[in-house]
Amino acid sequence: MNIEAKRVADSMAETVHIVRPNHLNGANRLFGGILMQWIDEVAGIVAKRHAMANVITASVDNLRFIKGAYQNEMVVIVGKLTYVGNTSMEVRVETYVENKSGIRKAINSAYFVMVALDENDKPVAVPKLILETKEEKLEWEAAEKRREMRSQRKVEGF
Ligand SMILES: CC(C)(COP(=O)(O)OP(=O)(O)OC[C@H]1O[C@@H](n2cnc3c(N)ncnc32)[C@H](O)[C@@H]1OP(=O)(O)O)[C@@H](O)C(=O)NCCC(=O)NCCS
């Protein structure tokens, strides 16, 4: 199926985890490596839904651990596309702890660059992104700046 463009809403993903004893680190908080696995999975789901192809993680930046999460807390992870290049896609992943009243407190934020691959594991073009809201347009503009910084970093090696 060859789809030319898709909306941000078409690929959005949300997952929910309960923090179990086996997810904790020595300080009795959610281990950062477990959370990184969970957010990478969400970024992968979003990118795969958009690309309708296999995807791999090319880079992660602005990964911020804002607050800890503790045993039995409900961790909600929300991923959405911010930008689409030719074969790459940027996914913003926000993580929250949700309390009994449904109120969410941000605990982590990150930007993933995912690349779509064809059946020979070569980067393949993905559908364009339809921006419907002012927020989506602002995200796209910020993503263009991050993309520029990444390519500068690649060239200069900083
Ligand atoms: C990601 C990967 C496919 C890119 O390969 P490459 O030879 O640089 O491919 P290209 O030059 O054709 O780039 C493909 C796209 O990836 C982007 N890209 C490549 N390296 C990148 C990086 N470090 N950060 C962000 N984007 C990157 C390019 O900008 C390009 O995007 P565009 O098509 O939208 O313009 C390759 O580096 C790779 O396979 N990495 C390992 C990924 C992996 O195994 N991840 C799992 C985690 S263990």
PDBQT file of the ligand as one rigid body, heavy atoms in Angstrom, charges set to zero:
ROOT
HETATM    1  C1  LIG A 201      20.368   4.523  11.124  1.00  0.00    +0.000 C 
HETATM    2  C2  LIG A 201      21.177   3.957   9.947  1.00  0.00    +0.000 C 
HETATM    3  C3  LIG A 201      20.279   3.058   9.118  1.00  0.00    +0.000 C 
HETATM    4  C4  LIG A 201      21.558   5.158   9.105  1.00  0.00    +0.000 C 
HETATM    5  O1  LIG A 201      22.416   4.695   8.098  1.00  0.00    +0.000 OA
HETATM    6  P1  LIG A 201      23.099   5.708   7.069  1.00  0.00    +0.000 P 
HETATM    7  O2  LIG A 201      24.020   4.960   6.220  1.00  0.00    +0.000 OA
HETATM    8  O3  LIG A 201      23.592   6.939   7.788  1.00  0.00    +0.000 OA
HETATM    9  O4  LIG A 201      21.851   6.051   6.171  1.00  0.00    +0.000 OA
HETATM   10  P2  LIG A 201      21.506   7.379   5.423  1.00  0.00    +0.000 P 
HETATM   11  O5  LIG A 201      22.700   8.280   5.288  1.00  0.00    +0.000 OA
HETATM   12  O6  LIG A 201      20.773   6.968   4.162  1.00  0.00    +0.000 OA
HETATM   13  O7  LIG A 201      20.473   8.089   6.398  1.00  0.00    +0.000 OA
HETATM   14  C5  LIG A 201      19.166   7.621   6.532  1.00  0.00    +0.000 C 
HETATM   15  C6  LIG A 201      18.412   8.592   7.417  1.00  0.00    +0.000 C 
HETATM   16  O8  LIG A 201      18.883   8.447   8.745  1.00  0.00    +0.000 OA
HETATM   17  C7  LIG A 201      19.232   9.717   9.269  1.00  0.00    +0.000 C 
HETATM   18  N1  LIG A 201      20.331   9.510  10.190  1.00  0.00    +0.000 N 
HETATM   19  C8  LIG A 201      21.469   8.805   9.978  1.00  0.00    +0.000 A 
HETATM   20  N2  LIG A 201      22.250   8.835  11.078  1.00  0.00    +0.000 NA
HETATM   21  C9  LIG A 201      21.575   9.541  12.011  1.00  0.00    +0.000 A 
HETATM   22  C10 LIG A 201      21.851   9.914  13.350  1.00  0.00    +0.000 A 
HETATM   23  N3  LIG A 201      22.974   9.581  13.975  1.00  0.00    +0.000 N 
HETATM   24  N4  LIG A 201      20.933  10.648  14.015  1.00  0.00    +0.000 NA
HETATM   25  C11 LIG A 201      19.768  11.009  13.415  1.00  0.00    +0.000 A 
HETATM   26  N5  LIG A 201      19.447  10.674  12.141  1.00  0.00    +0.000 NA
HETATM   27  C12 LIG A 201      20.354   9.966  11.450  1.00  0.00    +0.000 A 
HETATM   28  C13 LIG A 201      19.624  10.542   8.058  1.00  0.00    +0.000 C 
HETATM   29  O9  LIG A 201      19.508  11.925   8.334  1.00  0.00    +0.000 OA
HETATM   30  C14 LIG A 201      18.613  10.051   7.031  1.00  0.00    +0.000 C 
HETATM   31  O10 LIG A 201      17.388  10.720   7.243  1.00  0.00    +0.000 OA
HETATM   32  P3  LIG A 201      16.487  11.259   5.991  1.00  0.00    +0.000 P 
HETATM   33  O11 LIG A 201      16.373  10.134   5.001  1.00  0.00    +0.000 OA
HETATM   34  O12 LIG A 201      15.165  11.582   6.600  1.00  0.00    +0.000 OA
HETATM   35  O13 LIG A 201      17.178  12.440   5.428  1.00  0.00    +0.000 OA
HETATM   36  C15 LIG A 201      22.458   3.191  10.414  1.00  0.00    +0.000 C 
HETATM   37  O14 LIG A 201      23.318   4.089  11.053  1.00  0.00    +0.000 OA
HETATM   38  C16 LIG A 201      22.141   2.027  11.316  1.00  0.00    +0.000 C 
HETATM   39  O15 LIG A 201      21.733   0.970  10.863  1.00  0.00    +0.000 OA
HETATM   40  N6  LIG A 201      22.352   2.180  12.661  1.00  0.00    +0.000 N 
HETATM   41  C17 LIG A 201      22.087   1.133  13.621  1.00  0.00    +0.000 C 
HETATM   42  C18 LIG A 201      20.638   1.244  14.069  1.00  0.00    +0.000 C 
HETATM   43  C19 LIG A 201      20.251   0.145  15.040  1.00  0.00    +0.000 C 
HETATM   44  O16 LIG A 201      20.641  -0.987  14.894  1.00  0.00    +0.000 OA
HETATM   45  N7  LIG A 201      19.432   0.509  16.021  1.00  0.00    +0.000 N 
HETATM   46  C20 LIG A 201      18.961  -0.388  17.014  1.00  0.00    +0.000 C 
HETATM   47  C21 LIG A 201      19.500  -0.012  18.340  1.00  0.00    +0.000 C 
HETATM   48  S1  LIG A 201      20.684  -1.140  18.937  1.00  0.00    +0.000 SA
ENDROOT
TORSDOF 0
